[in-house]
Amino acid sequence: MNKIAQSMFEQDSDGSDYDLIITLSDTDISFREFGSFLITIDDFYGRFYKKGFLSYAKTQKAHLKASEIRHGSIEIIVQEILKKLAIHDTIYFFLMIKYLPAVIKEGSEVLKNLTESFHNYENAKLVRLQKKSLSKELRKDELLENLTDEEIRKLNRNLKAKYPNDKKKLKGASKFASQKLLSVQIQKKKN
């Protein structure tokens, strides 16, 4: 995580000058899937709350709020993200949103592969190894290019552990993200 933090943030920052920006396509938006996407992001954020997720859910003052929503393509801005979350939590939160489309894709591929594997036992291991969607996406990311293979595997495991186990809940959010999520960035404010 330290390697990622060094490439994303300046060392002398107090966090007040970094914003999380989620950019979405603004056409043909399903209300249900968009709502599911926003609720899922809020759930991700709540998992990093210091007093625990249940406390987060009950503490309205702590809930994640968009500081600004811009139109064009839709940009949801969470200002001063490092004041809200620790650096490592911010990085995980950022990566969880960024790779949300890959998580459900991987789960559905595993199910498909399981069916295929049932019919062809010898190819089961090969199919499973070839269909690691999240891992593939992590390896392609320029932000993570300085990580070793072992660090990528560890990040992959940690990200999967941080995603909620409720795949049904994630499905709509993931579908929306795969169709509408244009980018997720952490940007330093322009002075």
C-alpha positions as a Markdown table, in Angstrom:
| # | Residue | x | y | z |
|---|---|---|---|---|
| 1 | Met | 0.0 | 0.0 | 0.0 |
| 2 | Asn | 2.9 | 2.4 | 0.7 |
| 3 | Lys | 4.1 | 2.1 | -2.9 |
| 4 | Ile | 0.6 | 3.0 | -4.2 |
| 5 | Ala | 0.3 | 5.9 | -1.6 |
| 6 | Gln | 3.6 | 7.3 | -2.7 |
| 7 | Ser | 2.5 | 7.4 | -6.3 |
| 8 | Met | -0.9 | 8.9 | -5.6 |
| 9 | Phe | -0.2 | 11.5 | -2.8 |
| 10 | Glu | 2.4 | 14.1 | -2.0 |
| 11 | Gln | 4.2 | 13.4 | 1.3 |
| 12 | Asp | 3.5 | 16.8 | 2.9 |
| 13 | Ser | -0.3 | 16.7 | 2.3 |
| 14 | Asp | -2.7 | 16.9 | 5.2 |
| 15 | Gly | -5.5 | 15.5 | 3.0 |
| 16 | Ser | -7.5 | 18.6 | 2.6 |
| 17 | Asp | -6.3 | 19.1 | -0.9 |
| 18 | Tyr | -7.4 | 15.8 | -2.5 |
| 19 | Asp | -10.8 | 14.9 | -3.8 |
| 20 | Leu | -12.3 | 11.6 | -5.0 |
| 21 | Ile | -14.0 | 12.1 | -8.4 |
| 22 | Ile | -16.3 | 9.4 | -9.8 |
| 23 | Thr | -17.2 | 10.1 | -13.4 |
| 24 | Leu | -20.2 | 8.4 | -15.0 |
| 25 | Ser | -21.9 | 8.4 | -18.4 |
| 26 | Asp | -25.1 | 10.5 | -18.2 |
| 27 | Thr | -27.3 | 8.7 | -20.7 |
| 28 | Asp | -29.9 | 5.9 | -20.3 |
| 29 | Ile | -29.4 | 5.7 | -16.5 |
| 30 | Ser | -31.5 | 3.1 | -14.8 |
| 31 | Phe | -32.7 | 4.5 | -11.5 |
| 32 | Arg | -32.6 | 1.1 | -9.8 |
| 33 | Glu | -29.0 | 0.4 | -10.9 |
| 34 | Phe | -27.8 | 3.9 | -10.2 |
| 35 | Gly | -29.3 | 3.7 | -6.7 |
| 36 | Ser | -27.7 | 0.3 | -6.1 |
| 37 | Phe | -24.4 | 1.8 | -7.3 |
| 38 | Leu | -24.6 | 4.7 | -4.9 |
| 39 | Ile | -25.7 | 2.5 | -2.0 |
| 40 | Thr | -22.9 | 0.1 | -2.7 |
| 41 | Ile | -20.3 | 2.9 | -2.6 |
| 42 | Asp | -21.8 | 4.1 | 0.6 |
| 43 | Asp | -21.5 | 0.6 | 2.0 |
| 44 | Phe | -17.8 | 0.4 | 0.9 |
| 45 | Tyr | -17.2 | 3.7 | 2.7 |
| 46 | Gly | -19.0 | 2.6 | 5.8 |
| 47 | Arg | -16.7 | -0.5 | 6.1 |
| 48 | Phe | -13.8 | 1.9 | 6.8 |
| 49 | Tyr | -15.6 | 3.8 | 9.5 |
| 50 | Lys | -13.5 | 3.6 | 12.7 |
| 51 | Lys | -16.3 | 2.6 | 15.0 |
| 52 | Gly | -17.6 | -0.1 | 12.6 |
| 53 | Phe | -20.2 | -0.4 | 9.9 |
| 54 | Leu | -23.2 | -0.6 | 12.2 |
| 55 | Ser | -22.2 | 2.5 | 14.0 |
| 56 | Tyr | -21.7 | 4.2 | 10.6 |
| 57 | Ala | -25.2 | 3.2 | 9.5 |
| 58 | Lys | -26.7 | 4.8 | 12.6 |
| 59 | Thr | -24.5 | 8.0 | 12.6 |
| 60 | Gln | -26.1 | 10.2 | 10.0 |
| 61 | Lys | -23.4 | 12.9 | 10.5 |
| 62 | Ala | -20.8 | 10.3 | 9.3 |
| 63 | His | -22.5 | 9.3 | 6.1 |
| 64 | Leu | -20.7 | 9.8 | 2.8 |
| 65 | Lys | -21.9 | 12.9 | 1.0 |
| 66 | Ala | -21.2 | 14.1 | -2.5 |
| 67 | Ser | -19.7 | 17.6 | -2.0 |
| 68 | Glu | -20.7 | 18.4 | -5.6 |
| 69 | Ile | -22.3 | 16.8 | -8.6 |
| 70 | Arg | -21.3 | 18.1 | -12.0 |
| 71 | His | -23.2 | 17.6 | -15.2 |
| 72 | Gly | -21.8 | 16.8 | -18.6 |
| 73 | Ser | -20.9 | 13.3 | -17.9 |
| 74 | Ile | -21.9 | 13.0 | -14.2 |
| 75 | Glu | -19.0 | 13.7 | -11.8 |
| 76 | Ile | -19.6 | 12.9 | -8.2 |
| 77 | Ile | -17.0 | 14.7 | -6.0 |
| 78 | Val | -16.1 | 13.7 | -2.5 |
| 79 | Gln | -13.9 | 16.6 | -1.2 |
| 80 | Glu | -11.0 | 16.2 | 1.2 |
| 81 | Ile | -11.1 | 12.4 | 1.1 |
| 82 | Leu | -8.0 | 12.0 | 3.2 |
| 83 | Lys | -9.6 | 13.9 | 6.0 |
| 84 | Lys | -12.4 | 11.4 | 6.0 |
| 85 | Leu | -10.3 | 8.2 | 5.6 |
| 86 | Ala | -6.8 | 7.1 | 6.4 |
| 87 | Ile | -4.5 | 6.9 | 3.4 |
| 88 | His | -4.6 | 3.0 | 3.1 |
| 89 | Asp | -8.4 | 3.0 | 3.6 |
| 90 | Thr | -8.7 | 5.7 | 0.9 |
| 91 | Ile | -6.7 | 3.6 | -1.5 |
| 92 | Tyr | -8.8 | 0.5 | -0.9 |
| 93 | Phe | -12.0 | 2.6 | -1.2 |
| 94 | Phe | -10.8 | 4.0 | -4.5 |
| 95 | Leu | -9.8 | 0.6 | -5.8 |
| 96 | Met | -13.1 | -1.1 | -4.7 |
| 97 | Ile | -15.0 | 1.5 | -6.8 |
| 98 | Lys | -12.6 | 1.3 | -9.7 |
| 99 | Tyr | -12.8 | -2.5 | -9.9 |
| 100 | Leu | -16.4 | -3.0 | -9.0 |
| 101 | Pro | -17.2 | -4.1 | -12.6 |
| 102 | Ala | -14.5 | -6.9 | -12.4 |
| 103 | Val | -15.8 | -8.4 | -9.2 |
| 104 | Ile | -19.2 | -9.6 | -10.4 |
| 105 | Lys | -17.8 | -10.4 | -13.8 |
| 106 | Glu | -15.4 | -12.7 | -12.0 |
| 107 | Gly | -18.1 | -14.3 | -9.9 |
| 108 | Ser | -20.3 | -15.1 | -13.0 |
| 109 | Glu | -17.3 | -16.4 | -14.8 |
| 110 | Val | -16.5 | -18.7 | -11.9 |
| 111 | Leu | -20.1 | -20.1 | -12.0 |
| 112 | Lys | -19.9 | -20.6 | -15.8 |
| 113 | Asn | -16.5 | -22.2 | -15.4 |
| 114 | Leu | -17.8 | -24.5 | -12.6 |
| 115 | Thr | -20.5 | -25.8 | -15.0 |
| 116 | Glu | -17.9 | -26.3 | -17.7 |
| 117 | Ser | -15.5 | -27.9 | -15.3 |
| 118 | Phe | -18.2 | -30.4 | -14.1 |
| 119 | His | -18.3 | -31.7 | -17.7 |
| 120 | Asn | -14.6 | -31.6 | -18.2 |
| 121 | Tyr | -12.7 | -32.3 | -15.0 |
| 122 | Glu | -9.2 | -32.2 | -16.5 |
| 123 | Asn | -9.7 | -28.6 | -17.8 |
| 124 | Ala | -11.0 | -27.3 | -14.4 |
| 125 | Lys | -7.7 | -26.0 | -13.1 |
| 126 | Leu | -6.8 | -24.4 | -16.5 |
| 127 | Val | -10.2 | -22.7 | -16.8 |
| 128 | Arg | -10.0 | -21.4 | -13.2 |
| 129 | Leu | -6.5 | -20.0 | -13.8 |
| 130 | Gln | -7.5 | -18.3 | -17.0 |
| 131 | Lys | -10.5 | -16.5 | -15.6 |
| 132 | Lys | -9.2 | -14.3 | -12.8 |
| 133 | Ser | -10.8 | -11.1 | -13.9 |
| 134 | Leu | -9.9 | -8.8 | -11.0 |
| 135 | Ser | -6.3 | -10.0 | -11.0 |
| 136 | Lys | -6.0 | -9.3 | -14.7 |
| 137 | Glu | -7.4 | -5.8 | -14.2 |
| 138 | Leu | -5.0 | -5.1 | -11.4 |
| 139 | Arg | -2.0 | -6.1 | -13.5 |
| 140 | Lys | -3.0 | -3.8 | -16.3 |
| 141 | Asp | -3.4 | -0.7 | -14.1 |
| 142 | Glu | -0.6 | 1.9 | -14.6 |
| 143 | Leu | -1.0 | 2.9 | -11.0 |
| 144 | Leu | 0.0 | -0.5 | -9.8 |
| 145 | Glu | 2.9 | -1.2 | -12.3 |
| 146 | Asn | 5.6 | -0.9 | -9.6 |
| 147 | Leu | 4.1 | -3.7 | -7.6 |
| 148 | Thr | 5.6 | -7.2 | -7.6 |
| 149 | Asp | 3.5 | -10.2 | -8.5 |
| 150 | Glu | 3.2 | -11.1 | -4.9 |
| 151 | Glu | 2.1 | -7.6 | -4.0 |
| 152 | Ile | -0.6 | -7.8 | -6.7 |
| 153 | Arg | -1.8 | -11.2 | -5.4 |
| 154 | Lys | -2.0 | -9.8 | -1.8 |
| 155 | Leu | -3.8 | -6.7 | -3.1 |
| 156 | Asn | -6.2 | -8.9 | -5.0 |
| 157 | Arg | -6.9 | -11.0 | -1.9 |
| 158 | Asn | -7.4 | -7.9 | 0.3 |
| 159 | Leu | -9.7 | -6.3 | -2.1 |
| 160 | Lys | -11.8 | -9.4 | -2.5 |
| 161 | Ala | -12.0 | -9.7 | 1.3 |
| 162 | Lys | -13.2 | -6.1 | 1.6 |
| 163 | Tyr | -16.1 | -6.5 | -0.9 |
| 164 | Pro | -19.3 | -7.5 | 0.8 |
| 165 | Asn | -20.2 | -11.2 | 0.5 |
| 166 | Asp | -23.7 | -10.3 | -0.7 |
| 167 | Lys | -23.2 | -10.9 | -4.4 |
| 168 | Lys | -26.9 | -10.3 | -5.1 |
| 169 | Lys | -26.5 | -6.8 | -3.7 |
| 170 | Leu | -23.4 | -6.1 | -5.7 |
| 171 | Lys | -24.8 | -7.4 | -9.0 |
| 172 | Gly | -26.8 | -4.2 | -9.9 |
| 173 | Ala | -24.0 | -1.9 | -8.8 |
| 174 | Ser | -21.5 | -3.9 | -10.8 |
| 175 | Lys | -23.7 | -4.0 | -13.8 |
| 176 | Phe | -24.2 | -0.2 | -13.6 |
| 177 | Ala | -20.4 | 0.4 | -13.1 |
| 178 | Ser | -19.5 | -1.8 | -16.1 |
| 179 | Gln | -21.8 | 0.2 | -18.3 |
| 180 | Lys | -21.6 | 3.7 | -16.9 |
| 181 | Leu | -18.4 | 4.1 | -14.8 |
| 182 | Leu | -16.0 | 6.2 | -16.9 |
| 183 | Ser | -13.3 | 6.8 | -14.3 |
| 184 | Val | -12.5 | 7.0 | -10.7 |
| 185 | Gln | -9.7 | 9.4 | -9.7 |
| 186 | Ile | -8.1 | 11.0 | -6.7 |
| 187 | Gln | -7.1 | 14.5 | -7.7 |
| 188 | Lys | -5.2 | 17.2 | -6.0 |
| 189 | Lys | -7.2 | 20.4 | -5.9 |
| 190 | Lys | -6.0 | 23.2 | -8.2 |
| 191 | Asn | -5.1 | 26.3 | -6.3 |
